[in-house]
Amino acid sequence: MVGLLRDDPLGAEREVEDPEPYVAAFHRIDSDRSHLLVVVRDAGGEVVGTMQLTLLPGLSRSAATRLQAEGVRVSPSERGSGLGAAMFAWAHAWGHERGASLAQLTTDLSRADAHRFYERLGYVATHAGLKRPLD
């Protein structure tokens, strides 16, 4: 999973070699039923896709629960194969079955190919996302 996160220019800058923070994060995520780490393997057992899904209960939008998708990656060997669309179809069903009425995600502004992909899936850029490091 971490290999896929590192396998692009942004991830190469952000991700670290030390596995310990990832192992600790995995255990925190795995212990919380509002989160799901998804891993897709090919026939040979190689990890070719990953995403983290989070159910976010909210008060706005008539107390809507949102399905948040983060850390979405598909191996370069699988891009264009339909795997990404299949992952999102599965994720949308998973969220809907758990009461989510809206799916949302953020993606870096530099990821033009990802933007086109998400738009093909029906995502619309309705909001501006902002981030701030907490030091």
A tleap script that builds the chain and sets N, CA, C and O, in Angstrom:
source leaprc.protein.ff14SB
mol = sequence {
  NMET VAL GLY LEU LEU ARG ASP ASP PRO LEU
  GLY ALA GLU ARG GLU VAL GLU ASP PRO GLU
  PRO TYR VAL ALA ALA PHE HIE ARG ILE ASP
  SER ASP ARG SER HIE LEU LEU VAL VAL VAL
  ARG ASP ALA GLY GLY GLU VAL VAL GLY THR
  MET GLN LEU THR LEU LEU PRO GLY LEU SER
  ARG SER ALA ALA THR ARG LEU GLN ALA GLU
  GLY VAL ARG VAL SER PRO SER GLU ARG GLY
  SER GLY LEU GLY ALA ALA MET PHE ALA TRP
  ALA HIE ALA TRP GLY HIE GLU ARG GLY ALA
  SER LEU ALA GLN LEU THR THR ASP LEU SER
  ARG ALA ASP ALA HIE ARG PHE TYR GLU ARG
  LEU GLY TYR VAL ALA THR HIE ALA GLY LEU
  LYS ARG PRO LEU CASP
}
set mol.1.N position { 0.820 -1.188 0.000 }
set mol.1.CA position { 0.000 0.000 0.000 }
set mol.1.C position { 0.863 1.251 0.000 }
set mol.1.O position { 0.620 2.182 -0.769 }
set mol.2.N position { 1.856 1.272 0.850 }
set mol.2.CA position { 2.719 2.446 0.935 }
set mol.2.C position { 3.492 2.626 -0.368 }
set mol.2.O position { 3.753 3.753 -0.788 }
set mol.3.N position { 3.855 1.521 -1.002 }
set mol.3.CA position { 4.536 1.610 -2.289 }
set mol.3.C position { 3.698 2.352 -3.310 }
set mol.3.O position { 4.227 3.154 -4.081 }
set mol.4.N position { 2.391 2.096 -3.328 }
set mol.4.CA position { 1.513 2.822 -4.255 }
set mol.4.C position { 1.420 4.300 -3.871 }
set mol.4.O position { 1.363 5.167 -4.743 }
set mol.5.N position { 1.405 4.586 -2.573 }
set mol.5.CA position { 1.353 5.981 -2.135 }
set mol.5.C position { 2.610 6.745 -2.546 }
set mol.5.O position { 2.553 7.943 -2.824 }
set mol.6.N position { 3.743 6.045 -2.582 }
set mol.6.CA position { 5.012 6.677 -2.963 }
set mol.6.C position { 5.198 6.784 -4.465 }
set mol.6.O position { 6.072 7.519 -4.925 }
set mol.7.N position { 4.396 6.066 -5.239 }
set mol.7.CA position { 4.645 5.886 -6.673 }
set mol.7.C position { 4.110 7.022 -7.537 }
set mol.7.O position { 3.485 6.774 -8.568 }
set mol.8.N position { 4.346 8.246 -7.132 }
set mol.8.CA position { 4.055 9.401 -7.970 }
set mol.8.C position { 4.867 10.576 -7.446 }
set mol.8.O position { 5.405 10.499 -6.342 }
set mol.9.N position { 4.970 11.655 -8.202 }
set mol.9.CA position { 5.824 12.773 -7.768 }
set mol.9.C position { 5.436 13.354 -6.404 }
set mol.9.O position { 6.317 13.701 -5.618 }
set mol.10.N position { 4.153 13.466 -6.112 }
set mol.10.CA position { 3.743 14.020 -4.821 }
set mol.10.C position { 4.060 13.057 -3.684 }
set mol.10.O position { 4.607 13.455 -2.656 }
set mol.11.N position { 3.716 11.796 -3.874 }
set mol.11.CA position { 3.970 10.800 -2.846 }
set mol.11.C position { 5.449 10.592 -2.590 }
set mol.11.O position { 5.854 10.357 -1.452 }
set mol.12.N position { 6.256 10.676 -3.631 }
set mol.12.CA position { 7.698 10.513 -3.467 }
set mol.12.C position { 8.260 11.579 -2.531 }
set mol.12.O position { 9.244 11.337 -1.832 }
set mol.13.N position { 7.643 12.748 -2.517 }
set mol.13.CA position { 8.087 13.835 -1.639 }
set mol.13.C position { 7.521 13.705 -0.225 }
set mol.13.O position { 8.183 14.088 0.740 }
set mol.14.N position { 6.301 13.169 -0.090 }
set mol.14.CA position { 5.603 13.171 1.195 }
set mol.14.C position { 5.824 11.926 2.040 }
set mol.14.O position { 5.885 12.006 3.267 }
set mol.15.N position { 5.944 10.785 1.392 }
set mol.15.CA position { 5.983 9.521 2.123 }
set mol.15.C position { 7.401 9.206 2.591 }
set mol.15.O position { 8.377 9.593 1.948 }
set mol.16.N position { 7.505 8.502 3.715 }
set mol.16.CA position { 8.800 8.180 4.309 }
set mol.16.C position { 9.114 6.699 4.125 }
set mol.16.O position { 8.218 5.894 3.870 }
set mol.17.N position { 10.373 6.350 4.253 }
set mol.17.CA position { 10.816 4.959 4.117 }
set mol.17.C position { 10.486 4.123 5.349 }
set mol.17.O position { 10.198 2.932 5.229 }
set mol.18.N position { 10.526 4.732 6.526 }
set mol.18.CA position { 10.310 4.034 7.784 }
set mol.18.C position { 8.890 3.467 7.833 }
set mol.18.O position { 7.929 4.230 7.731 }
set mol.19.N position { 8.733 2.150 7.985 }
set mol.19.CA position { 7.381 1.567 8.000 }
set mol.19.C position { 6.610 1.816 9.298 }
set mol.19.O position { 5.388 1.673 9.318 }
set mol.20.N position { 7.290 2.181 10.369 }
set mol.20.CA position { 6.642 2.280 11.678 }
set mol.20.C position { 5.441 3.222 11.721 }
set mol.20.O position { 4.409 2.838 12.271 }
set mol.21.N position { 5.519 4.449 11.164 }
set mol.21.CA position { 4.320 5.297 11.232 }
set mol.21.C position { 3.134 4.703 10.469 }
set mol.21.O position { 1.982 4.912 10.850 }
set mol.22.N position { 3.411 3.973 9.408 }
set mol.22.CA position { 2.327 3.356 8.633 }
set mol.22.C position { 1.689 2.201 9.396 }
set mol.22.O position { 0.472 2.024 9.362 }
set mol.23.N position { 2.511 1.422 10.080 }
set mol.23.CA position { 1.999 0.306 10.876 }
set mol.23.C position { 1.127 0.849 12.009 }
set mol.23.O position { 0.036 0.336 12.256 }
set mol.24.N position { 1.607 1.884 12.694 }
set mol.24.CA position { 0.827 2.482 13.777 }
set mol.24.C position { -0.490 3.052 13.249 }
set mol.24.O position { -1.540 2.869 13.864 }
set mol.25.N position { -0.431 3.742 12.111 }
set mol.25.CA position { -1.651 4.303 11.520 }
set mol.25.C position { -2.610 3.193 11.112 }
set mol.25.O position { -3.819 3.310 11.313 }
set mol.26.N position { -2.077 2.113 10.540 }
set mol.26.CA position { -2.930 0.989 10.155 }
set mol.26.C position { -3.710 0.480 11.360 }
set mol.26.O position { -4.915 0.247 11.259 }
set mol.27.N position { -3.050 0.305 12.489 }
set mol.27.CA position { -3.732 -0.213 13.680 }
set mol.27.C position { -4.798 0.759 14.185 }
set mol.27.O position { -5.867 0.330 14.620 }
set mol.28.N position { -4.517 2.065 14.131 }
set mol.28.CA position { -5.539 3.040 14.543 }
set mol.28.C position { -6.743 2.991 13.601 }
set mol.28.O position { -7.891 2.997 14.047 }
set mol.29.N position { -6.473 2.941 12.312 }
set mol.29.CA position { -7.561 2.904 11.319 }
set mol.29.C position { -8.353 1.613 11.454 }
set mol.29.O position { -9.584 1.629 11.451 }
set mol.30.N position { -7.644 0.495 11.572 }
set mol.30.CA position { -8.287 -0.820 11.625 }
set mol.30.C position { -9.161 -0.986 12.869 }
set mol.30.O position { -10.112 -1.767 12.852 }
set mol.31.N position { -8.851 -0.265 13.943 }
set mol.31.CA position { -9.619 -0.408 15.180 }
set mol.31.C position { -10.874 0.464 15.205 }
set mol.31.O position { -11.665 0.371 16.143 }
set mol.32.N position { -11.066 1.297 14.204 }
set mol.32.CA position { -12.201 2.229 14.162 }
set mol.32.C position { -13.156 1.794 13.052 }
set mol.32.O position { -12.792 1.815 11.876 }
set mol.33.N position { -14.364 1.404 13.417 }
set mol.33.CA position { -15.322 0.879 12.443 }
set mol.33.C position { -15.798 1.919 11.437 }
set mol.33.O position { -16.458 1.563 10.460 }
set mol.34.N position { -15.486 3.182 11.646 }
set mol.34.CA position { -15.855 4.218 10.684 }
set mol.34.C position { -14.878 4.281 9.519 }
set mol.34.O position { -15.111 5.002 8.549 }
set mol.35.N position { -13.782 3.527 9.612 }
set mol.35.CA position { -12.739 3.546 8.587 }
set mol.35.C position { -12.584 2.164 7.964 }
set mol.35.O position { -12.810 1.137 8.604 }
set mol.36.N position { -12.193 2.175 6.702 }
set mol.36.CA position { -11.885 0.924 6.019 }
set mol.36.C position { -10.721 1.164 5.065 }
set mol.36.O position { -10.777 2.054 4.217 }
set mol.37.N position { -9.682 0.375 5.207 }
set mol.37.CA position { -8.579 0.380 4.247 }
set mol.37.C position { -8.867 -0.707 3.228 }
set mol.37.O position { -9.085 -1.865 3.584 }
set mol.38.N position { -8.867 -0.330 1.966 }
set mol.38.CA position { -9.162 -1.259 0.878 }
set mol.38.C position { -7.868 -1.542 0.126 }
set mol.38.O position { -7.127 -0.626 -0.231 }
set mol.39.N position { -7.613 -2.813 -0.106 }
set mol.39.CA position { -6.443 -3.234 -0.878 }
set mol.39.C position { -6.929 -4.172 -1.970 }
set mol.39.O position { -7.687 -5.105 -1.703 }
set mol.40.N position { -6.494 -3.925 -3.200 }
set mol.40.CA position { -6.836 -4.788 -4.333 }
set mol.40.C position { -5.548 -5.444 -4.807 }
set mol.40.O position { -4.538 -4.777 -5.030 }
set mol.41.N position { -5.602 -6.753 -4.957 }
set mol.41.CA position { -4.443 -7.516 -5.438 }
set mol.41.C position { -4.767 -8.110 -6.808 }
set mol.41.O position { -5.917 -8.432 -7.108 }
set mol.42.N position { -3.739 -8.246 -7.621 }
set mol.42.CA position { -3.938 -8.898 -8.914 }
set mol.42.C position { -3.838 -10.422 -8.729 }
set mol.42.O position { -3.647 -10.907 -7.613 }
set mol.43.N position { -3.969 -11.153 -9.813 }
set mol.43.CA position { -3.959 -12.619 -9.745 }
set mol.43.C position { -2.664 -13.165 -9.154 }
set mol.43.O position { -2.659 -14.253 -8.579 }
set mol.44.N position { -1.574 -12.425 -9.288 }
set mol.44.CA position { -0.293 -12.852 -8.738 }
set mol.44.C position { -0.062 -12.421 -7.300 }
set mol.44.O position { 0.985 -12.718 -6.725 }
set mol.45.N position { -1.035 -11.720 -6.708 }
set mol.45.CA position { -0.917 -11.295 -5.323 }
set mol.45.C position { -0.315 -9.919 -5.117 }
set mol.45.O position { -0.179 -9.466 -3.981 }
set mol.46.N position { 0.051 -9.240 -6.212 }
set mol.46.CA position { 0.620 -7.894 -6.093 }
set mol.46.C position { -0.478 -6.879 -5.771 }
set mol.46.O position { -1.581 -6.955 -6.312 }
set mol.47.N position { -0.166 -5.932 -4.891 }
set mol.47.CA position { -1.111 -4.859 -4.575 }
set mol.47.C position { -1.159 -3.904 -5.766 }
set mol.47.O position { -0.144 -3.326 -6.153 }
set mol.48.N position { -2.356 -3.748 -6.341 }
set mol.48.CA position { -2.516 -2.895 -7.524 }
set mol.48.C position { -3.498 -1.744 -7.295 }
set mol.48.O position { -3.690 -0.905 -8.176 }
set mol.49.N position { -4.109 -1.705 -6.131 }
set mol.49.CA position { -5.036 -0.623 -5.835 }
set mol.49.C position { -5.234 -0.484 -4.341 }
set mol.49.O position { -5.166 -1.462 -3.598 }
set mol.50.N position { -5.481 0.743 -3.909 }
set mol.50.CA position { -5.757 0.990 -2.493 }
set mol.50.C position { -6.569 2.264 -2.341 }
set mol.50.O position { -6.517 3.159 -3.185 }
set mol.51.N position { -7.310 2.327 -1.263 }
set mol.51.CA position { -8.037 3.535 -0.885 }
set mol.51.C position { -8.427 3.420 0.580 }
set mol.51.O position { -8.583 2.320 1.109 }
set mol.52.N position { -8.579 4.560 1.225 }
set mol.52.CA position { -9.093 4.588 2.583 }
set mol.52.C position { -10.469 5.227 2.535 }
set mol.52.O position { -10.650 6.304 1.967 }
set mol.53.N position { -11.434 4.551 3.136 }
set mol.53.CA position { -12.805 5.049 3.185 }
set mol.53.C position { -13.153 5.392 4.636 }
set mol.53.O position { -12.814 4.657 5.563 }
set mol.54.N position { -13.830 6.517 4.807 }
set mol.54.CA position { -14.244 6.956 6.133 }
set mol.54.C position { -15.692 7.409 6.073 }
set mol.54.O position { -16.082 8.146 5.168 }
set mol.55.N position { -16.479 6.974 7.027 }
set mol.55.CA position { -17.856 7.435 7.169 }
set mol.55.C position { -17.858 8.602 8.145 }
set mol.55.O position { -17.420 8.470 9.287 }
set mol.56.N position { -18.355 9.745 7.684 }
set mol.56.CA position { -18.365 10.973 8.479 }
set mol.56.C position { -19.805 11.382 8.769 }
set mol.56.O position { -20.488 11.893 7.881 }
set mol.57.N position { -20.276 11.167 9.992 }
set mol.57.CA position { -21.616 11.654 10.319 }
set mol.57.C position { -21.588 13.164 10.406 }
set mol.57.O position { -20.600 13.750 10.848 }
set mol.58.N position { -22.659 13.788 9.988 }
set mol.58.CA position { -22.697 15.244 10.014 }
set mol.58.C position { -24.062 15.775 10.381 }
set mol.58.O position { -25.043 15.031 10.398 }
set mol.59.N position { -24.125 17.050 10.673 }
set mol.59.CA position { -25.390 17.718 10.956 }
set mol.59.C position { -25.933 18.422 9.726 }
set mol.59.O position { -27.149 18.502 9.549 }
set mol.60.N position { -25.058 18.933 8.876 }
set mol.60.CA position { -25.538 19.655 7.700 }
set mol.60.C position { -26.115 18.673 6.678 }
set mol.60.O position { -25.943 17.458 6.783 }
set mol.61.N position { -26.798 19.239 5.696 }
set mol.61.CA position { -27.469 18.440 4.660 }
set mol.61.C position { -28.439 17.431 5.276 }
set mol.61.O position { -28.472 16.259 4.900 }
set mol.62.N position { -29.221 17.920 6.224 }
set mol.62.CA position { -30.226 17.097 6.913 }
set mol.62.C position { -29.582 15.916 7.640 }
set mol.62.O position { -30.092 14.796 7.600 }
set mol.63.N position { -28.469 16.180 8.296 }
set mol.63.CA position { -27.745 15.177 9.089 }
set mol.63.C position { -27.201 14.046 8.219 }
set mol.63.O position { -27.251 12.874 8.592 }
set mol.64.N position { -26.684 14.421 7.061 }
set mol.64.CA position { -26.162 13.420 6.116 }
set mol.64.C position { -24.854 12.807 6.609 }
set mol.64.O position { -24.012 13.481 7.203 }
set mol.65.N position { -24.713 11.533 6.348 }
set mol.65.CA position { -23.434 10.855 6.533 }
set mol.65.C position { -22.720 10.886 5.191 }
set mol.65.O position { -23.307 10.595 4.148 }
set mol.66.N position { -21.445 11.244 5.238 }
set mol.66.CA position { -20.639 11.325 4.019 }
set mol.66.C position { -19.675 10.140 3.959 }
set mol.66.O position { -19.187 9.656 4.981 }
set mol.67.N position { -19.424 9.700 2.762 }
set mol.67.CA position { -18.377 8.725 2.500 }
set mol.67.C position { -17.179 9.504 1.975 }
set mol.67.O position { -17.245 10.085 0.892 }
set mol.68.N position { -16.091 9.521 2.729 }
set mol.68.CA position { -14.865 10.231 2.335 }
set mol.68.C position { -13.878 9.210 1.784 }
set mol.68.O position { -13.586 8.210 2.441 }
set mol.69.N position { -13.365 9.456 0.586 }
set mol.69.CA position { -12.331 8.603 -0.016 }
set mol.69.C position { -11.009 9.344 0.024 }
set mol.69.O position { -10.928 10.501 -0.388 }
set mol.70.N position { -9.976 8.686 0.517 }
set mol.70.CA position { -8.643 9.273 0.637 }
set mol.70.C position { -7.613 8.262 0.168 }
set mol.70.O position { -7.894 7.066 0.096 }
set mol.71.N position { -6.434 8.738 -0.146 }
set mol.71.CA position { -5.316 7.852 -0.459 }
set mol.71.C position { -5.609 6.886 -1.589 }
set mol.71.O position { -5.162 5.739 -1.563 }
set mol.72.N position { -6.357 7.341 -2.580 }
set mol.72.CA position { -6.730 6.468 -3.700 }
set mol.72.C position { -5.536 6.325 -4.638 }
set mol.72.O position { -4.979 7.316 -5.110 }
set mol.73.N position { -5.159 5.102 -4.895 }
set mol.73.CA position { -4.063 4.846 -5.829 }
set mol.73.C position { -4.363 3.581 -6.619 }
set mol.73.O position { -4.890 2.608 -6.081 }
set mol.74.N position { -4.023 3.609 -7.892 }
set mol.74.CA position { -4.085 2.444 -8.773 }
set mol.74.C position { -2.718 2.316 -9.424 }
set mol.74.O position { -2.157 3.296 -9.914 }
set mol.75.N position { -2.197 1.122 -9.425 }
set mol.75.CA position { -0.889 0.860 -10.010 }
set mol.75.C position { -0.855 1.308 -11.466 }
set mol.75.O position { -1.843 1.139 -12.181 }
set mol.76.N position { 0.254 1.873 -11.917 }
set mol.76.CA position { 0.357 2.262 -13.329 }
set mol.76.C position { 0.040 1.109 -14.281 }
set mol.76.O position { -0.472 1.333 -15.377 }
set mol.77.N position { 0.340 -0.116 -13.869 }
set mol.77.CA position { 0.077 -1.271 -14.731 }
set mol.77.C position { -1.412 -1.529 -14.916 }
set mol.77.O position { -1.805 -2.226 -15.852 }
set mol.78.N position { -2.245 -0.979 -14.038 }
set mol.78.CA position { -3.692 -1.223 -14.092 }
set mol.78.C position { -4.495 -0.009 -14.540 }
set mol.78.O position { -5.707 -0.111 -14.731 }
set mol.79.N position { -3.849 1.128 -14.711 }
set mol.79.CA position { -4.594 2.322 -15.111 }
set mol.79.C position { -5.167 2.122 -16.504 }
set mol.79.O position { -4.492 1.628 -17.408 }
set mol.80.N position { -6.422 2.512 -16.660 }
set mol.80.CA position { -7.113 2.340 -17.935 }
set mol.80.C position { -7.795 0.989 -18.051 }
set mol.80.O position { -8.459 0.724 -19.053 }
set mol.81.N position { -7.648 0.121 -17.047 }
set mol.81.CA position { -8.234 -1.218 -17.102 }
set mol.81.C position { -9.659 -1.269 -16.566 }
set mol.81.O position { -10.348 -2.278 -16.717 }
set mol.82.N position { -10.101 -0.179 -15.939 }
set mol.82.CA position { -11.412 -0.173 -15.299 }
set mol.82.C position { -11.348 -0.479 -13.809 }
set mol.82.O position { -12.372 -0.455 -13.127 }
set mol.83.N position { -10.155 -0.767 -13.299 }
set mol.83.CA position { -10.018 -1.096 -11.880 }
set mol.83.C position { -10.442 0.072 -10.994 }
set mol.83.O position { -11.170 -0.131 -10.023 }
set mol.84.N position { -10.004 1.279 -11.307 }
set mol.84.CA position { -10.361 2.435 -10.487 }
set mol.84.C position { -11.866 2.640 -10.435 }
set mol.84.O position { -12.418 2.885 -9.362 }
set mol.85.N position { -12.528 2.544 -11.558 }
set mol.85.CA position { -13.993 2.699 -11.591 }
set mol.85.C position { -14.661 1.595 -10.784 }
set mol.85.O position { -15.641 1.849 -10.083 }
set mol.86.N position { -14.144 0.376 -10.873 }
set mol.86.CA position { -14.706 -0.736 -10.101 }
set mol.86.C position { -14.501 -0.512 -8.599 }
set mol.86.O position { -15.387 -0.804 -7.796 }
set mol.87.N position { -13.332 0.005 -8.229 }
set mol.87.CA position { -13.083 0.300 -6.820 }
set mol.87.C position { -14.085 1.327 -6.299 }
set mol.87.O position { -14.615 1.180 -5.198 }
set mol.88.N position { -14.343 2.359 -7.086 }
set mol.88.CA position { -15.284 3.381 -6.638 }
set mol.88.C position { -16.720 2.864 -6.636 }
set mol.88.O position { -17.491 3.220 -5.745 }
set mol.89.N position { -17.097 2.045 -7.594 }
set mol.89.CA position { -18.446 1.464 -7.573 }
set mol.89.C position { -18.637 0.655 -6.287 }
set mol.89.O position { -19.674 0.746 -5.631 }
set mol.90.N position { -17.623 -0.133 -5.941 }
set mol.90.CA position { -17.685 -0.920 -4.711 }
set mol.90.C position { -17.743 -0.001 -3.496 }
set mol.90.O position { -18.542 -0.224 -2.586 }
set mol.91.N position { -16.894 1.042 -3.476 }
set mol.91.CA position { -16.854 1.974 -2.346 }
set mol.91.C position { -18.187 2.698 -2.176 }
set mol.91.O position { -18.663 2.867 -1.054 }
set mol.92.N position { -18.789 3.122 -3.278 }
set mol.92.CA position { -20.080 3.803 -3.193 }
set mol.92.C position { -21.141 2.875 -2.610 }
set mol.92.O position { -21.939 3.298 -1.774 }
set mol.93.N position { -21.159 1.625 -3.039 }
set mol.93.CA position { -22.119 0.657 -2.495 }
set mol.93.C position { -21.859 0.424 -1.011 }
set mol.93.O position { -22.798 0.366 -0.218 }
set mol.94.N position { -20.581 0.289 -0.631 }
set mol.94.CA position { -20.219 0.079 0.774 }
set mol.94.C position { -20.727 1.240 1.623 }
set mol.94.O position { -21.326 1.026 2.677 }
set mol.95.N position { -20.489 2.472 1.164 }
set mol.95.CA position { -20.938 3.637 1.906 }
set mol.95.C position { -22.452 3.714 1.990 }
set mol.95.O position { -23.008 3.987 3.054 }
set mol.96.N position { -23.115 3.474 0.869 }
set mol.96.CA position { -24.587 3.529 0.846 }
set mol.96.C position { -25.187 2.508 1.803 }
set mol.96.O position { -26.143 2.810 2.517 }
set mol.97.N position { -24.632 1.307 1.820 }
set mol.97.CA position { -25.122 0.261 2.729 }
set mol.97.C position { -24.964 0.655 4.190 }
set mol.97.O position { -25.657 0.110 5.050 }
set mol.98.N position { -24.081 1.575 4.485 }
set mol.98.CA position { -23.828 2.022 5.850 }
set mol.98.C position { -24.425 3.397 6.128 }
set mol.98.O position { -24.066 4.043 7.113 }
set mol.99.N position { -25.331 3.843 5.268 }
set mol.99.CA position { -26.076 5.056 5.528 }
set mol.99.C position { -25.536 6.334 4.921 }
set mol.99.O position { -26.099 7.402 5.158 }
set mol.100.N position { -24.470 6.264 4.148 }
set mol.100.CA position { -23.937 7.478 3.523 }
set mol.100.C position { -24.837 7.902 2.366 }
set mol.100.O position { -25.300 7.071 1.583 }
set mol.101.N position { -25.072 9.191 2.274 }
set mol.101.CA position { -25.895 9.705 1.181 }
set mol.101.C position { -25.099 10.591 0.228 }
set mol.101.O position { -25.646 11.098 -0.752 }
set mol.102.N position { -23.807 10.781 0.509 }
set mol.102.CA position { -22.967 11.647 -0.300 }
set mol.102.C position { -21.542 11.104 -0.252 }
set mol.102.O position { -21.038 10.758 0.816 }
set mol.103.N position { -20.902 11.034 -1.407 }
set mol.103.CA position { -19.489 10.654 -1.463 }
set mol.103.C position { -18.675 11.896 -1.771 }
set mol.103.O position { -19.077 12.726 -2.586 }
set mol.104.N position { -17.530 12.020 -1.117 }
set mol.104.CA position { -16.671 13.172 -1.353 }
set mol.104.C position { -15.220 12.744 -1.290 }
set mol.104.O position { -14.880 11.711 -0.713 }
set mol.105.N position { -14.371 13.561 -1.898 }
set mol.105.CA position { -12.934 13.309 -1.866 }
set mol.105.C position { -12.218 14.610 -2.117 }
set mol.105.O position { -12.807 15.585 -2.584 }
set mol.106.N position { -10.946 14.613 -1.802 }
set mol.106.CA position { -10.089 15.719 -2.194 }
set mol.106.C position { -8.986 15.147 -3.064 }
set mol.106.O position { -8.597 13.989 -2.909 }
set mol.107.N position { -8.493 15.950 -3.964 }
set mol.107.CA position { -7.392 15.543 -4.818 }
set mol.107.C position { -6.526 16.763 -5.077 }
set mol.107.O position { -7.028 17.880 -5.205 }
set mol.108.N position { -5.250 16.545 -5.152 }
set mol.108.CA position { -4.321 17.657 -5.358 }
set mol.108.C position { -4.628 18.355 -6.678 }
set mol.108.O position { -4.964 17.708 -7.670 }
set mol.109.N position { -4.511 19.671 -6.679 }
set mol.109.CA position { -4.811 20.447 -7.882 }
set mol.109.C position { -3.921 20.064 -9.065 }
set mol.109.O position { -4.312 20.264 -10.215 }
set mol.110.N position { -2.747 19.523 -8.803 }
set mol.110.CA position { -1.836 19.161 -9.893 }
set mol.110.C position { -2.193 17.837 -10.566 }
set mol.110.O position { -1.584 17.491 -11.578 }
set mol.111.N position { -3.144 17.101 -10.046 }
set mol.111.CA position { -3.496 15.782 -10.577 }
set mol.111.C position { -4.598 15.893 -11.636 }
set mol.111.O position { -5.734 15.480 -11.399 }
set mol.112.N position { -4.267 16.439 -12.780 }
set mol.112.CA position { -5.266 16.666 -13.836 }
set mol.112.C position { -5.899 15.361 -14.307 }
set mol.112.O position { -7.108 15.320 -14.534 }
set mol.113.N position { -5.123 14.302 -14.458 }
set mol.113.CA position { -5.690 13.019 -14.894 }
set mol.113.C position { -6.691 12.491 -13.868 }
set mol.113.O position { -7.738 11.958 -14.234 }
set mol.114.N position { -6.366 12.641 -12.589 }
set mol.114.CA position { -7.280 12.199 -11.541 }
set mol.114.C position { -8.572 13.004 -11.581 }
set mol.114.O position { -9.654 12.449 -11.393 }
set mol.115.N position { -8.468 14.304 -11.825 }
set mol.115.CA position { -9.672 15.143 -11.898 }
set mol.115.C position { -10.596 14.651 -13.008 }
set mol.115.O position { -11.806 14.537 -12.810 }
set mol.116.N position { -10.024 14.359 -14.178 }
set mol.116.CA position { -10.853 13.865 -15.290 }
set mol.116.C position { -11.500 12.522 -14.917 }
set mol.116.O position { -12.670 12.291 -15.222 }
set mol.117.N position { -10.748 11.654 -14.270 }
set mol.117.CA position { -11.276 10.358 -13.850 }
set mol.117.C position { -12.461 10.548 -12.895 }
set mol.117.O position { -13.515 9.942 -13.087 }
set mol.118.N position { -12.291 11.383 -11.876 }
set mol.118.CA position { -13.364 11.582 -10.902 }
set mol.118.C position { -14.584 12.234 -11.554 }
set mol.118.O position { -15.718 11.902 -11.207 }
set mol.119.N position { -14.371 13.134 -12.469 }
set mol.119.CA position { -15.501 13.743 -13.182 }
set mol.119.C position { -16.264 12.696 -13.989 }
set mol.119.O position { -17.492 12.748 -14.058 }
set mol.120.N position { -15.549 11.740 -14.607 }
set mol.120.CA position { -16.238 10.655 -15.334 }
set mol.120.C position { -17.093 9.804 -14.404 }
set mol.120.O position { -18.087 9.215 -14.830 }
set mol.121.N position { -16.704 9.741 -13.130 }
set mol.121.CA position { -17.480 8.980 -12.147 }
set mol.121.C position { -18.640 9.779 -11.575 }
set mol.121.O position { -19.408 9.261 -10.764 }
set mol.122.N position { -18.776 11.044 -11.992 }
set mol.122.CA position { -19.887 11.863 -11.528 }
set mol.122.C position { -19.550 12.844 -10.426 }
set mol.122.O position { -20.435 13.541 -9.932 }
set mol.123.N position { -18.291 12.913 -10.031 }
set mol.123.CA position { -17.888 13.892 -9.020 }
set mol.123.C position { -17.844 15.276 -9.654 }
set mol.123.O position { -17.433 15.429 -10.804 }
set mol.124.N position { -18.270 16.279 -8.900 }
set mol.124.CA position { -18.306 17.654 -9.359 }
set mol.124.C position { -17.516 18.507 -8.361 }
set mol.124.O position { -17.681 18.362 -7.149 }
set mol.125.N position { -16.678 19.375 -8.862 }
set mol.125.CA position { -15.882 20.273 -8.013 }
set mol.125.C position { -16.779 21.399 -7.514 }
set mol.125.O position { -16.880 22.448 -8.150 }
set mol.126.N position { -17.427 21.178 -6.379 }
set mol.126.CA position { -18.373 22.143 -5.830 }
set mol.126.C position { -17.787 22.991 -4.714 }
set mol.126.O position { -18.349 24.029 -4.365 }
set mol.127.N position { -16.658 22.559 -4.148 }
set mol.127.CA position { -16.064 23.256 -3.018 }
set mol.127.C position { -14.562 23.423 -3.221 }
set mol.127.O position { -13.948 22.696 -4.001 }
set mol.128.N position { -13.991 24.366 -2.529 }
set mol.128.CA position { -12.529 24.515 -2.515 }
set mol.128.C position { -12.033 23.923 -1.206 }
set mol.128.O position { -12.535 24.272 -0.137 }
set mol.129.N position { -11.063 23.040 -1.278 }
set mol.129.CA position { -10.488 22.439 -0.086 }
set mol.129.C position { -9.242 23.198 0.334 }
set mol.129.O position { -8.441 23.603 -0.509 }
set mol.130.N position { -9.080 23.387 1.618 }
set mol.130.CA position { -7.918 24.079 2.163 }
set mol.130.C position { -7.245 23.171 3.184 }
set mol.130.O position { -7.916 22.412 3.883 }
set mol.131.N position { -5.930 23.250 3.270 }
set mol.131.CA position { -5.193 22.459 4.261 }
set mol.131.C position { -4.206 23.357 4.973 }
set mol.131.O position { -3.716 24.338 4.414 }
set mol.132.N position { -3.921 23.007 6.220 }
set mol.132.CA position { -2.947 23.742 7.019 }
set mol.132.C position { -2.204 22.749 7.903 }
set mol.132.O position { -2.829 21.972 8.625 }
set mol.133.N position { -0.882 22.770 7.850 }
set mol.133.CA position { -0.127 21.899 8.754 }
set mol.133.C position { -0.366 22.293 10.221 }
set mol.133.O position { -0.482 23.478 10.535 }
set mol.134.N position { -0.438 21.318 11.093 }
set mol.134.CA position { -0.554 21.566 12.524 }
set mol.134.C position { 0.778 21.217 13.166 }
set mol.134.O position { 1.083 20.045 13.386 }
set mol.135.N position { 1.559 22.224 13.462 }
set mol.135.CA position { 2.899 22.012 14.027 }
set mol.135.C position { 2.842 21.907 15.529 }
set mol.135.O position { 3.874 21.728 16.175 }
savepdb mol mol.pdb
quit
